[in-house]
Every structure is written in C-alpha cells, then in structure tokens.
Amino acid sequence: MIEKVKVFFREAKAELKKVTWPDRKVTGASTLVVLLVVLVVGVYLGLIDGLLNQLYKMVLS
C-alpha cells in the first residue's frame, strides 16, 4: 500500500514537470477576463432578480 502511494506521488511529480505553466502576462489577462465575466454575470443576475421581485410584488398586491 505504501509503495503504491510512493509510486503515485513520483508519477504525479513527473507529470507536473511536463506542464507548461503560463507566464505573468497570461495569468494577469486571464484573471482580468474572469473578473469581468463575474461582474457582467453579477449585474445581469441582479437585474433579473430585481425585475422578478417587482413582478412578485405586483402579483401579490
């Protein structure tokens, strides 16, 4: 069992060495895209929530 765990970690380390990691510029650009998408989706969902809330109040009154 212990030997299997050792083999797993050895192979995982070998695979991580094959990974091409992004540089700072790519990471920064990707982060900016994610933040913008989160902002747009948040505003969209906030507007939909407000509209549905108003509709709900109109139906109940």
Secondary structure, 3 states (H helix, E strand, C coil): CHHHHHHHHHHHHHHHHHCCCCCHHHHHHHHHHHHHHHHHHHHHHHHHHHHHHHHHHHHHC
